[in-house]
């Protein structure tokens, strides 16, 4: 599966961006998906995740109430709506797929995700 992430950019603090990730195969609909980010000099960490059927979502504490993850299995896309952006959200954002078929539990670990997009850069100015 190839993943293509897009939608990053430069935005002022308090602004919004919508990141999207398009998958190349229909098997996307059976995969849990995650959004991760990596700031300069830091490790890649999860931001949000969603099960294959949108039944469960996960957010890191700093994203709760500001970010919303969603997916459209008919369009093979997963999105991350980011509102109220802060300078500390500045990072390269990656979408990723857990290739287990229809897992009910979301993983937060980088190592649990098998397919990765190329990353899209988000810069939030103060």
C-alpha positions as CSV (number, residue, x, y, z in Angstrom):
1,X,0.0,0.0,0.0
2,X,1.3,3.4,-0.9
3,X,0.2,6.4,1.2
4,X,0.4,10.0,0.0
5,X,0.0,12.7,2.7
6,X,-0.8,16.3,1.8
7,X,-2.2,19.5,3.2
8,X,0.6,20.8,5.3
9,X,1.7,24.4,5.2
10,X,2.5,27.5,7.2
11,X,-0.2,28.9,9.4
12,X,-0.3,31.4,12.3
13,X,-1.0,30.3,15.8
14,X,-4.7,29.7,16.3
15,X,-5.2,28.8,12.6
16,X,-6.4,25.5,11.1
17,X,-5.1,23.0,8.6
18,X,-6.6,19.8,7.3
19,X,-4.2,17.0,6.5
20,X,-5.2,14.2,4.2
21,X,-3.7,10.9,3.3
22,X,-4.7,8.9,0.2
23,X,-4.1,5.2,0.0
24,X,-3.4,3.3,-3.2
25,X,-5.3,0.1,-2.5
26,X,-8.8,-0.9,-1.4
27,X,-7.3,-2.9,1.5
28,X,-7.1,0.5,3.2
29,X,-10.6,-0.1,4.5
30,X,-9.3,-3.0,6.7
31,X,-6.4,-1.1,8.2
32,X,-6.2,0.9,11.4
33,X,-4.7,4.3,10.5
34,X,-2.6,6.7,12.5
35,X,-1.2,10.2,12.2
36,X,2.3,10.7,13.6
37,X,4.5,13.7,13.8
38,X,8.2,14.4,14.2
39,X,9.6,17.7,15.2
40,X,13.3,18.6,14.5
41,X,15.6,16.6,16.9
42,X,12.8,14.6,18.4
43,X,11.4,11.1,18.0
44,X,8.3,10.4,15.9
45,X,5.2,10.1,18.0
46,X,1.6,9.4,17.5
47,X,-0.9,12.2,17.3
48,X,-4.1,10.4,16.6
49,X,-5.4,7.0,15.3
50,X,-8.6,5.5,14.1
51,X,-9.8,2.0,13.7
52,X,-10.7,0.5,10.3
53,X,-14.4,1.0,10.9
54,X,-14.1,4.4,12.6
55,X,-15.4,2.8,15.7
56,X,-12.6,4.0,18.0
57,X,-10.3,7.0,17.9
58,X,-7.3,7.9,20.0
59,X,-5.7,11.3,20.5
60,X,-2.7,12.4,22.5
61,X,-3.7,14.7,25.3
62,X,-2.5,17.9,23.6
63,X,-4.6,17.1,20.6
64,X,-7.9,16.5,22.4
65,X,-10.5,19.1,21.6
66,X,-8.4,20.6,18.8
67,X,-7.7,17.8,16.3
68,X,-10.2,15.4,14.7
69,X,-9.2,12.2,12.8
70,X,-11.7,10.8,10.3
71,X,-11.6,8.5,7.3
72,X,-13.6,7.7,4.2
73,X,-13.2,4.1,3.2
74,X,-15.0,4.7,0.0
75,X,-12.4,7.2,-1.0
76,X,-9.4,5.5,0.6
77,X,-8.6,8.5,2.6
78,X,-7.9,9.5,6.2
79,X,-7.8,13.0,7.4
80,X,-6.7,15.1,10.4
81,X,-8.5,18.3,11.0
82,X,-6.3,20.5,13.1
83,X,-7.8,23.6,14.7
84,X,-6.3,26.0,17.3
85,X,-2.8,25.3,16.1
86,X,0.1,26.1,18.4
87,X,3.8,26.6,17.6
88,X,4.5,23.4,19.4
89,X,2.5,21.6,16.8
90,X,5.2,22.4,14.3
91,X,6.5,19.1,12.8
92,X,6.5,16.8,9.8
93,X,3.3,14.8,9.9
94,X,3.1,11.3,8.7
95,X,0.1,9.0,8.0
96,X,0.6,5.3,8.6
97,X,-1.3,2.0,8.2
98,X,-1.3,-1.0,10.5
99,X,-1.6,-3.9,8.1
100,X,-3.4,-6.3,10.4
101,X,-6.8,-7.0,9.0
102,X,-9.6,-5.3,10.9
103,X,-7.9,-5.1,14.3
104,X,-10.2,-3.8,17.1
105,X,-7.4,-2.4,19.2
106,X,-5.5,0.8,18.2
107,X,-1.8,0.8,18.6
108,X,0.1,3.9,19.6
109,X,3.6,2.5,18.8
110,X,5.5,3.6,15.7
111,X,6.7,0.0,15.3
112,X,3.1,-1.3,15.0
113,X,2.5,0.6,11.7
114,X,3.7,-1.0,8.5
115,X,3.1,1.5,5.7
116,X,4.1,5.1,5.9
117,X,3.4,8.2,3.8
118,X,6.2,10.6,2.9
119,X,5.3,13.3,5.4
120,X,3.8,16.7,5.1
121,X,5.3,19.7,6.9
122,X,3.3,21.8,9.3
123,X,4.8,25.1,10.5
124,X,2.9,27.2,13.1
125,X,4.2,30.7,13.6
126,X,3.6,32.6,16.8
